[in-house]
C-alpha cells in the first residue's frame, strides 16, 4: 500500500469514527499516522459521564473490527498452566465488575508546547470518563496460577499490526503486577454497550487512572514476567519488535535523546519519576493532576443569572491518586478562590467542581488548578525547551502536560 493509499485509508476510518461519534471532531496529526478524534466542545467537561459518542479516540494502526466469537487472548509466562481465553470464557467463567475511569491520552495538551512537538496536536480534548465493564485480572491470574509477587509484570500485546511495510514494531505495554492486582480489568463494554471497534472491540486491557497508552486495545496476548518488555527476546520476536511502545515511545525526555531500556523500575508514579534520580526518562504510567473548565466556553459571552452570578463548572482528576483541592481564577491567575466539589466521587475518575462568580461587565481570563492528595499542584506553564524550574518540563514527545495556564479561557460578561 502506498503512502497516499494509507493516508486515504486513515481518513476513511476517521470519517467513519466521526459518523459514529457526533460529539467529537478530527484533530491535526502532523505525521499523518493516527486515527484521532477529540471532544468537539468544552461542554463535555461540565458533565461527569462522557457518552460513547463524545469519548476521544487515539490509535496508530488500522482499526480492527473482528468477530468476537473468533477472538481469543493467550496467557503465558510465569503461570502454572498456559491457556487461551475466548470471549465466552471471559463473560461466563469469571466475575463481572464495572469500574469508573478517566482515560487521558498521554499527549493531551501537546498542542500547547512551544517549540512545537510532532504527532497529534491535542489541546484539551483527549480525556474522557466512562464506566468500563469486564473481568478483574486478579480472577484470571489466580485461576491460572500466575506468579504475582511484588516486582513481577504483566505484558499486554495488541492484535493490530503496523501499516508501514518497513516497520516491525508491535504494540505492547507492561504493567507492574501491583497495579494489575489493584484494579485492572479486561474490558468488553463501555457505558453498558459492547466496545465499538475504535475502542478495542471485542476486549482490551483497562488500567484505571493511568494514561490511555497502557490500556491496550484488541488484546490478544498476556505474559506474566519478571521484567517489562525488554531485551533481545522481545526486541526481535519472530522478526517483530515488541519493546518500542514501552521503552522508546511514551517516555519523557529532551529532544534528540533515545532513552535507555530498563528491565524493571520500582517507581510507577509519573510525577515521582520526574522528581526521582532512579529513572532518567520517565515512563507515562499514571496521570498527573489536572483540571479543565467546561462551562462557560472559551470566547463565550455570558449574562449573569438573576442573582448576579455566573456558574463556572469543570472537572479535575489525578490518575489513581485522589484529587483533593480545586481553585478557580477569574483574573488570569493573579488570585485564586476555592471551588466546590459535587457529583460522583470514584477512585480513578475525575470530579466535578463549581464556582459561583459575581462579575461586573467586562472581559475575563478564567483558569482552574487542581491539587492531589499528596499536595502536588498543577504548575503554571510549560517550560521552554532549554529551561528547568517549577514549570512543566518541555519534552520531545509532548507527554503528560498538566500546566494550568495553557488551558485558560476568555469570556465576556454583559
N, C-alpha and C positions, 0 to 999 in steps of 0.2 A: 504494500500500500504506500503510495507516495505521500509526501508531506501535505500536499493540498487535499488529497483524499482523506487523510487523518483529520485535518482541520475541519473539513466539511462534516465528517462523521461526528466529531465532538460537538459541532454546532447543532447538528440534528438532535443529538442526545440531550443537549442543554435545552433546546426548544421543547422537547418532549417533557423534560422535568418542569419547565416553567408552565407548561399547559396543565400539569398535574398540581402545580403549586402556585396558584394565582396571587398569593401573598408574598412572593419573592421576586427578585429581579436579578439579571445577569450581572456578574462582577468582572472587571477587567483582569485578564491574565496576560501579563507581559510575555510569558513564554509560550502561550497558546498550547498548554499541556493539560489543563484541568477542566473537569466539569464542575462549575461552581455557580451557585445562586445563593443570595443572602436576603435578609429581611428587607422588604420594599420600603418600609417607613418605620419611624420610631414608635408608633402605636403598639407594635409588638412588645415593647419593653415597658408598657403600662399594664400588662397582664401577667398573671403568674404562669399559666399553662400556654405553651406555644402550639397551636394547631399544626397538624402534619402539613397542611397547605402553606404554612409560613416558616417551617423549620428549614434552616440553612442546609446546604449540601456541598460537600467538597470531596472529590476523589480524582485520581490521576488517570487510571486505566479505564478501559471500556466498561460501561455499565452492564453488569450481568443481570439476567432475569431467568434463572434456571427453574426447572420443575422441582418443587420442594420434595416430591415423592422420590426423586432420584438423587437427592443431596445427602452427603454424609460427612461427618467430622471424624478424622482419625486421631486417636490418643496414643502417645508413645512416650518413651523415655523412662524415667525412674518411677515405674509403676509395677505392681505385682503381675499384672497382665495387660497387654495392649488390647485395644479394641476399636470398634467403629460404631459411631452413634448416628443413626438416621433420625429424621425429624419426628417420626412416630415414637422412637425411643425417648427423645427429649420431652415430648409432650405427655407421654403416658407412663413412663417409668420413674420419673423424678418429681420432686415437689415443684410447684409453680409459685414464683414470687414476682412482685412488682416493685420497682424502685424509681424514685424521682431522681433526675439527673440533669444538671445544667451542662450541656455539651458546648464547648467552645473550641473553635479551630485555633491551633497554636499560632497561626498567622493573623488572627483577628487584631486589627489595628495596624497592620503592616503598611497600609496606605498613608499613614501619618509620618513615616520615617523620612528624614532628610539628612543626608542624601538618600534618594530612593533605593529601595532594595528590589530585587526581581520578583517574579512569580505573581501570585494573586494579590491585587491591591485592595484588600479588605479595609474598610473603615470600622464601622461599629456593628455590622450586620451578620457576623459569623458566630452567633451564640444563641442558643435556644434551650428551653426547658420542656421536657416531656416525661411521661410515665412509660417506662420500659418493662415489659413482661417477659419472663423466661425462667431458666433453670439456674439455681445457685451452683456455682462451680464447686463449692465445698462438697455437695452431694455426689457429683460425678467423680471427683478425685478420691473421695472415700470409697466409693463403690469399686474403683479400680486399684485400690491400694497404693495410691501415689505417695511418694515421699514429700512431705510438706513441712520439713524443718525450716527454721529461720535460715535465710541465705539462699534458699532454693528459688528458682524462677520458673515461670510458665511462659512459653513462647507460642504465640498465635500466628498462623500463616493464612493469608487470604487466598482465595481461589482465582483472583484476577491476575493477568499477565501483562507485561509491558507491551505497548503497541509498536514501539520502535524496534526494528529488527536487530540493530546492533547493541541494544540494551538487554541486560540479562538479570536485572535486579527484581527480586520478588518482594512483595510487601509482607513483612514480618515484624512483630513487635514483642518484646519480652517484658513481662510484668512481674515484679517481686512477689514471692509467694505470700508474704504478709498481707499485701493488698488484695491478692486473689481471695484469700480466706476471709477477709473482712467483709467484702460486699460485691465482688464481681459476679456477673451472670452471663449466660449465653442467651441473648435476647432474640425473640422471634416475633414480638409485637411492639408497636409504638402507639400510645394513646388508645389501646384496645383494638387496634387494627393490625393485620399482618404487615410485616415490614414491606414497604414499597421497594422496587428494585434499587433505587438510588440510596436507600438506607441499609442495603446489605442483604436483601431477601435471598434465602429464607432464614438465615441465622448469622448473628455477628457477636463478637465479644463486646461487652459493655462494662467499662471501668468507671464507676461513678466518681464525679468530681475531678477527673483527670482530662487533659486535653484530648480532643477527638481523635487524634492520630493513634492513640492507644487502643481505641475501640474498633478492632479490625473487622472490616466488612467481609461478607461472603466467606465466612470462616470455613476452612477445610482441614486444618491440622492444629493439634495442640501437643506440645512437647514439654514434659517435666524435666528440668535440667538443673545442674549446679551453677550454670553461668547464663548470661544473656546470649543472644545470637552473637557469636564471636569466634574467631579462629578459622583455620582453613576448612574445617568440616562444614561450616556454614557459609564461608565466603565463596566456596566453589563446590556446591552440592548439585551433582548432575548437570554441571555447566551453568548453574544459576547462582547469583549472589543474594543471600538472604539477609545480609548484615547492613545494607545501605541505609534502610529507613530507621534503624536503631542507632548505628554507630557514626554515621556521617550526616544524614539529613535530620532535621529537627533537633539540632544541637545549637546552643547559644555561643557564638564565637565571633571575633572580629573578622574583617574582610580578609580573604586570602588564606585563611587558616584551615587546615584539614585536621579535625580532631582525632586524637588517639582513640583506638578501640580498647575498651575495658571489658575484662571478663565479668566483673561484677562491681557494684558500688553499694555502699551502705546508707547513703543519704538520698532519699527519694523526693523530698520536698523541693520544688523548683527554686523557690526563693532561698531556701537554705543552701542549695548548691551554688547559687550566685554569690553567697557570702562565705562559702566554705573553701578551705585550702585543699580538700580531698580531690575535687573534680575540677580540672582546668576549664572544661567547656560543658556546662550543664546540659542534662537531658531534659526534654519537656515532658515531665510527668504530670504532677498535679497543677491545677490552675492557680495563678496568682490572684490576690484580692483585687476586685474591680467593681465598677458600677457604671450604669448608663441611665440617663434621663429619657423616659419615653413620652412624657407629656408635660408641657406643650412641645410642639415640633420645632425643629430648628427653622428660623426665619418666619415663624408664625406671628400674627397679630392677634392679641388676646384682649378680651374685655373682662374685667373683674366681675365676680358674682355680686349678688345684691348686698352681701355683707362687706364688699370691698376687697375680697381676697381672690387670689389665683392659686389653684392647686397644682403643685409640681409633683409628679409621680414617676417612679423609676424602679430599677431592680439593682441589687448588689449581691455579689457572690464571692466565695473564697475557696473554691475547689472542695477538698474534703476536710478543710478547716471550717469552723463556724465564722460567719461574718457577724460582728458584734456592734460595730459603730457605723453610722452613716451621717454625713454632713452635706448641706447644700449651701452654695454661694450664689448670690444674685448680683454680685459686682465683680465677676471675673476672678475670684479667689482672694480678693483683698480682705474679706471677712467671711466667716462660716457660722452656720447655725445647725443645731442638731435637728434631724428629721425623725419621723416616727415610723416604726415597722407596722405592717398589717398583713393579713392574709396567712397562707400556709407557711410552716416552718419545718422543713425536712432537711436531713443531712444531705450534703452534696447537691443541693438545689438553691437557686437564688431566692432572695427575699424581696418582697415589695416594700417600698418606702413612699411616704408622702410628706409634703411640707406645705403649710398654708402661709401664703405670702401676701402682704399688703403693700402693693406697689403704687407709686404715683405714675402718671403718664410718662412715657419715655422709652428708650431702648436699653436693654439689659443683656448682660452675658451671664448665663446660668451654667453651673457646674456642680458635680457631685463627687465626693471622695469617700471611700469605704475603708474600714479598719477591721482586721480579722482578730480572732480570739488570742493571738499571740502578740497583739499590739502593732502589727505591721500595717502601715497605712499607704495608700496609693501615693506614689511620688507625683511631682507636679508635671514634669516634662520628660521627653525623650532626649537623652544627651546627644551632642554632636558625635560624629564617628571617632574623633580623636580626643574626647574628653572623658574623664571619670567624675565621680562625685555622687551626689544624692539623687540625681535624675536616673530614669530607667536607662540601662545601657543600650546604645545603638548596637545592633548585631546584624551580621550579613544576611541571615535568614528572615529578619524582622519578626522574631518569635517572642511570645509571652508578654507583649506590651500591656502595661496597665497604668500608664500615666493619665491623670485626670484632665490636664489642660487640652490635649488634642480633641477630647470628646465634649468640650464645652459648646454651648449653642447660644444663638442670639434670638431674643424675642422683643417685640414691640408691644407696649401696653397702651391702649387707647381708653 
